[in-house]
Amino acid sequence: MARRGGPGRDKAAAKGKAPAKAADAPAKGRRSGGRAEREPVARPVGGGLAELIPDRERPNGWSLLIDGAPQSHVDLDDPAHLSFAYQRRIGHVIDLAAPPLQPLRVLHLGGGAFTLARYTAATRPRSTQQIVELDAPLVQLVRDHLPLDPQARVRVRTADAREGLGRFPDGWADLIVADVFSGARTPAHLTSAGFLTEVRRVLAPSGRYVANLADGPPLAHLRGQVATAAAVFPELALAADPVVWRGRRFGNAVLLASALPLPVAEFTRRVATDPHPGRVEHGRALGDFTGGAAVVTDEAAKPSPAPPPSVFENP
């Protein structure tokens, strides 16, 4: 199942829980007392009950939840706005992938509300983008209520992420973004060296891979994912909240990998000065972080750990 994970959301992205009953009404909303009032939207999708909840602080902002877990946030008026901390970190990777405004060929594994594809289209016009998303009802919900800019060159394919990846030719992508969750867990077949070998095949020689990972104490999954990526890519960096690095709570980490040197200094600066500051490790320090973790094979692969229920509670 290809869906977004939302464990590392910001407080601003978690405004209000879904009501007990949410109507499948148009996201444009209705008028009451001379003022437009947007209604929540709810619809069963492949991964559970999907809900679109209006952002009360942004006139055309919406949060996507699935079975109550935050998945994505979109502002249709400002697609360059990224509400979740992990998405901003991936946004930094998109910004640093090439000189400003230069179009990219981007493959998104996992679609959610198409947040990062919208960001790329807004910041890098004329980019060619492909989204691979397994959950066809979710794709239709997003198309119906959060339509893409018709000028954006974004194609959506309904397929399993690894199966869809295998259909792309060698060297097609300048950037591959993996943000694939079944519920709140990364499927096992997307955690192995075999999967990352396919990622490297589809990347251009100078291309980059960025993945949203989620883990909690004792960070065994995250250590294994870094060790596995290091077996395929010579250059790595990992960004996460300090409390996640210290193994004090469950959260998101953004893994960046490439065959060529990465813009670590600038990526580190941007992550550190973000509204939700994080820390970046690379080189020997990141190697030490793995603690001798084994490379994950297809045969030994397991899904990422399930987050505790408290992760999705509002503050």
Phi, psi and omega in degrees: 000134184249099180217161180289151169253144183236020185299330186262035186289157172276163176299324182296337182271356186244031181291113172076135175270167179293141175292164181299324177232120180240129184278148174275072184252158180303139182292349179290339175087183180229173181253137177217122180064032178080006183231136180292129176239120182275139181258144171299156179237137177224138180203136174295136175230182183300327184264004181137211178267115178268138179228136172253118185247126180298139172275113185289348181261349180231120190304331179230034177262145182220141172252137176260125175241145173231120187051039176084352181267125178299132183244315183206161171226138181226138168244107183294335178279336185218077183294348176278355177278124178243116187275320183281142182299316183294326178290325175296323179293321174293325175302322176298320179297317177298317180297325186266003183287339182193169175305153182308140176072353179292127180295149178234159166258115188237133174249122178256117174266108190100131185251314185056231178264017179064028186301311185284332173292320177297318179299314180298317180297324181286323185265340180225073180305150180075007173293148175257122186230143176234132175248131174248115184224126183286325190278092183298318177298326177294317178302317181293321177301314180294317178299321183290318191249338179230064188296146175288154171301125182298342178278345181287136181268074183236125176248138181247126176248135177267107182192161169298145185300315183288321177298315179296320178303320182295345181273352182271145180287163178303136172070019185289320194260138168280332182210134171242126180249118178253117178218067192245121179222142168256108193068243177242025182232138174286127180300147186302320186288357176253017181243003190259166175295329177298318177297314182291332174296321175294320176303312182295325178299318184282338179287145168296159182307326179262008185288168181229150178242134177226135184226140172270118179245157178220136181198168177219181182308134008264023177066028180296320180296314182296318178298318179295323179292323177293316179299321180292316178298323180293337178283345183247324183241135179283340184240125183222153169211150182223128180245136178201164174295146178306322181292332175287316177304320182280000178070032183261343176202163176286140179187185182267151170224141180251117181262131179240132184217150179196162173280342183244161181307143183260156177281065189297317184299313181289321177299317179298318180297316182293318180294322182288333182258010177294155175305333175242082191300143176231181180234142180246134173240150178202177176060219185298322181298321179288323175298319178296327181300327182295334177059033180077019179300145182282150173292135183277123176263166177301323183290328184260000187295143176227155175296159173295157183294150177285136178287153174294151181304329183296341180300327186263006179280145176288147178290000000 
